[in-house]
């Protein structure tokens, strides 16, 4: 009892520190993800916004100077509804305030999923998102990433309410269903990679034990809400503007080395949650290696690593591609700091790929639903260049505690471990980018 009381006092302190650091970071113009500052992604975002302010919608969307790899909904909403778009500082402040919705909604989602847990515990877990370098940088510099997270969290809230509502003939259940469909669709209008959210949402609606009319209603709603994006693709000639696609690498080749880098990024977020399992860490590892199915998965990944080695040595393909610093996650950047020798760095990277794969398998515990979600992200990584850690942060943290079905044990000890783990990552990111950019 005394131990829990101490954890509660510590939790109050940590929540306060996370909130204080979040506001302090904005005051100090923090750039913990590398894409902040006025010479970072802001360099493209602000001119994009001005296009929508000073032109009609059709002209802005199809303009050759509209440079983005995301749909234009963000710019449409700000140019129409945000009264602070004429001033850079005021606009950044408005986005910062909007971003405060994320930890609030995250807490509400946790409250809804872990209903029997203490509010302070869930507040501590929710405050961990304030430690995400990518969430912080997007909040401080008016960037695009956080709006998709807001839509994702709203989707989870309304979908959970819909699935738990037993009164199938009330107007309320139709409202919950429509809002689930609406916000999951909006996820894609903010960020295409969040297509996985309406997919998950639609599957959950179809397989649930609800009236068939509700499922038909959801399918029809998804169809209607997809029409504007279909028109946008016709207008652009693809999922990105033609003039942007010409300068990007999306879908131009298969970047098989990205599977390994994606493993390291995802495993980074899975690692602290190994302590959230009902079994202790040693029991998890023991039970993992006792299952024959896992041996086949390990051998399959070893075959993948062998393919990368053969491609590198015999076909002279630079699979790991150390020639550019952009993206590929924290392991790539860590290797650049630790090792100068290309061969030693390659060994470290391949070993990291393998360890990351083991961490992912241990966390999943052969959970088919979560495995399919990860398969989506791995497939996406193969056709996308560069592969960036910001594509998964704070998305993985949010997904693990909302849409993922793998069981996690929420308690104060585990949440403190998660908080400290992400704090170290935040401090390390700040140090890395400060040294890199100064």
N, C-alpha and C positions, 0 to 999 in steps of 0.2 A: 504493500500500500504506500509505504514511504517512497519506494522507487518510482511508482507512478506519479506521485505528487511532485517529485523532483523533475520528472520528464515534462509534466504540465508547466512547471515554472520555466523550464528551458524552452519549451515550445512557444510560450508567450514572447520570450526574448527573441527567438529566431524569426517569428512572424513579424515582429517589430523591425528587426534588422533587414528583412527582405523588403519590406515596404519602404523603409528609410533609404536603403541602397538604390531602390528603383527610382525614387524621386531625386536622389543625389546624382544618379547617372544621367538623368535628363538635364539637370542643372550644369553638369560638367561636360555636356556634349559627348558622352561616352560613345565609343565605337568598338564594342567588344566582338562584333561579327565581321569587321573589315569592310562592310559595304556601306557604312555610314559616312558622315561628313559631307560637306558641300561638293567635294570632288568624287564622291562615291556614287551610289545608285541615285542619289538626289539629282545628280547631273542629268539624268534621263527623266526622272519622275516629274520635276517641276515644269520643264517644257511640254511634256505630255499633257499635264493639267491645263496649261495655258492654251493649248490647242482646243480643248473642250470648252473653255471659258469664252474664247473669242471667235469660235466657229459653230456652225450648226452641227448636229450630231453626225449626219452622214459624212460631211467633209472631214470632221475630226477623226472618225473611225478609219476612213480610207486614206488619210493624209500620209504622204511618204515620210514625214518627220515624226510620225507616231511610232515610237520605238519601245516596244514592250513584248514580253513573252507570256503575257496574261491577258484575259479578256478586259474590255474597257469599262465594266460596271463600276469599278472604284471611281474612275474619273467622271463618269456620268453622274454619280451620286454627289460627289464633292462639288462639281461645278454647278449643280442645280440646287443643292441644299445647304452647303457649308458657307456661311457668311464670311469666313476668314480666308478665303482662297486668294485674296489679292495681296496678302502679305506673307512672306516666307515664315517668319517667326510665329505669327498668329496661327498659320496653317499647321505648323509642327506642333504647337500647343494643343490644337483641336484634335489632332490625331492621337496625341499622348492621352488626352482625356477619354477618347473613344476606346483606346486600348485597355483602359482600366476595366472595361466590361469583361475582359478575358478572365482574370482571376476570380471575379465575382461569379460569372457563369460556370467556371470550372468548379468552384466550391458548391454551387447548387447541383451540378451534375454528381459530384461525389456524395453530397447529402442524399440525393435520390437513389444512388446505387448502393451506398453503404448506410442504410437507414438506421441501423442499430449502433453505429459508431458515434463516439463523442464529437461534438461540434468543433471543439478546439483541435482535436486530432485531424479532422478533415480540413480545417482552416490551415493548419501547418502543411498538409499535403498540397493543398491548392496554392499556397504561397510559393511553392517550389518553382512554379512557372515564371515567377518574377526573376528567377535566377538564369533563365534562358538567354544566352547572348543574342540570339537571333530575334526572339520576342522583344527584348529590350531595344536593340538597334532599330528594328522596324517601328517601335513605339516612339523613339526619340527623333527619328529622321523622316517621319511621314511616309514610310515605305508601304509595300503592298501586302505583306504576308499575313498580318494579324486578322484581316477581315474574313478570310477563309476559316480561321480557327474559331472566330465568333459564330459563324454560320454552322460549323461542325458541332459546337457545344449546344446551340439552340436545337439542332437536329436531334441530338441525343436526348435532350430534355423532353421534347414533344413526342418523340418515338417511344420513349420509356412510358410516358403517361398513356399513350395510345394502347400499348401492349398490355398494360395493367388495368385498363378500363374494361370492366365486365358488362357495362351497359351498352350493348352494341346497337341500340336503336335510337340513341340520344343524339342531339345536334352536337353535343360536346365531343363525342368520339370522332365525328366527321371533321370538326375543327382541329382536333389534335392530329388527325391523319393528314389533313391538308397542310398544316404547318410543318409536319415532318417532311412531307414531300417538297414543300416550298423551300425550306431552308437547306435541305440536302441538295436540291437543284441549284440554289444560289451558291453553294460551295464551289461548284464547277464554274460559275460565272465570275467568281473571284480568283480561282486558281484551278487550272485544268487537271492537275495531278490529284485533286480531291474528288475525282470521278469515283473513286472507291467508296465514298460516303453514300451517294445515292444508290450505288450497287448494293452495299450492305443493307441499307434502309429498305430497298425494294424487296430483297430476298427475305428479310425478316418479316415484312408485311405479308408476302405471298405464302410463307410456310407457317405463319401463326394460325391459331385456331379461332379465326374470326369469320364473320359472314362473307360470303363470296362477293356480295355487292360492294363491300368495303375494299376488297382487293381490285375489283374492276374500277372503282372510283380512283384508287391510287395509280393504276396503270394509265388511265385516261389523263389524270393530272400531270403525271410525268411526261406524257406525250405533248400536252399543251405547253408545258414549261420548257420543253426542249426546242420548240420551234424558233424562238429568237436566236438561240445558239446555232441552229442549222442555217438560219439566214445569215448570221455572222460569218460562218464558214464559207458560204457561197460568195459573200462579199469579199472576203479575204483570199479565197482560193485555197483554204486549208485552216488548220487550227490556229495558225499564226498569220499575221499579215505577210503577203508575198515578199515585200522588201525586207522583212525581218527574217523570214525563212531562208532567204538567199544568203544571209550572213550567219545563220546558225547551223548547228550540226544535228538538229533534231531529225531522226529517222534516216540520215544519210548513210549510216553504217551501223554495225553491231559492235558495241564497245564491251567485249566480254570481260575485260579487266575490271569493269565497273561492278561486276557481281561481288568480287572480293572486297572492293572498297565499300560497297553498300553493306556487306556483312559487318565490317568493322564499325561503321556508323550506327547500324541498328543494335549491334551487340553492346555498344557503349551505353545505350539507354536500357537494355535488358539487364545488364550486369547488376546494378543495385537491387533490381527486383527479384533476383535470385534469393535475397534475404526476406522477401515477402511471401515465400512459399511456406506451406504447412510443414514440409520436411526441412530439416536443417541442411546446410550447404553440403556436408559430406554425404548425407543420405541421398541427396539429389544426384550427386556425381555417381555414387555407387549404383543406384537404381537405373541411371542412364546407361551405363556400360553393360549392365546385365541384360538389357533388351536387345535382342538380335537385330531388330529392325533398325536400330540406331547405328549398328555396325555397317549396314548397307549404305546408310546416308553418309557416314564418314568416308567410306570407300568411294562413293560417288564424288564427294568434294575433293578427295585426293586425286581422282582422275581429272577433275577440272584444273587443279593446280599443275598436274603433269602436262596438261594441254598448254597452259600458259608458259611453262618452262620450254616445251618443245617449240612453241611459236617464237619465243624470244631467241633461242639459241640456233635453231635450224632455219627459220624463215625470217629472222632478223626483224621481227615485229616488236616495236617498243610498247608492249602491253601495259606496263606499269606507267610509262610516259612521265618521266621525271623532268621533262623539258619545260613544263609549265607549272607554275605554282598554284594556279586557280583550282579550287575545289578539291575533291577526293577525300575530304574529311580530315579528322584530327590525326589519324595514324600517319597519313602521308606527310603532314606538316611536322609531326613529331620526328619522323625519319629524317627529314631535311635538317632539323636542328641537331640530331644525335650523330648522324653519319655523313661523312664526306665521300667515302668510297661507294661507288655505284653497286658493286657486287654485294657488299655487306648490307647496304640499304635494301637491296632486293631480297636477301635472305630474311631480313627483319620483316619486310612487307608480307612475304609469302607465309611466314610463321604466324603473323598477326591475322592474316586471312583465315588460317586454319583454326586458331584459338577462338576467333570471333564466331566461326561456324559452330563450334562446340557449344559456346555460350548460348547461341540462338536455339540450338536443339534442346539443350537442358531446360531453358525457359519454357519452350513450347510444350514439352512433354507429350509430343505426338498429337497436339491439339489441331485437328483438321481445319477448323474455321479460321483460326489465327494464322495457320500455315498458308491458307489461300490468300489472306490479306497480304502477307509478306511476299507471296509469289507475284502479286500485282506490282509491288514496289520493286522487286528484282527485275521483272520484265520491263518496267518503265526505265530503270537505270541502264539497261542494255542499249536503249535507243536514244539516250539523252547524254549530251556532252556540252559543258562539263557536268559532272555529278557533284552536287554541293551538299554540305552538311545542313545548310539552312532548309533543304527540302524535307528534312526529318526532325528538325528542332524548331519549336517544341512539339511538333506533331506526334512523334512517337510517345512522348510522355503522356500526352492527352489520350492517345488511342489506347495505351496500356490500361489506363484507369477508367476508360469509358467503353468503347466498342469491343475491345479484346475480351474474349470469354475465358481466357486462362485465369484461374483463381489466384488472387493475391490476398495476403493476410495483412490487414491494416492495423498497425499498432504504433505507439509512440516511438519505440526503439527503431523500427524500420523507417519511419518517416524522418526521424532525425538523421539516420544514415543517408537517406536520399537527399536531404537538404544539404548536408556537409559535402556529399559527393558532387552535387551540382554547383555548390559554392566554389569548390576547387576548380571545377571546369571554367566557371565564370572568371575567376581571378587569372587563371592560366591564359584564357582567351584575351583578356585585356592586356596582359604582359606581352603576349605574342604579337598582337597587332600594333601595340604601341611601339615596340622595337622595330617592327617591319615597316611602319608608315612614318616613322620619325627619324 
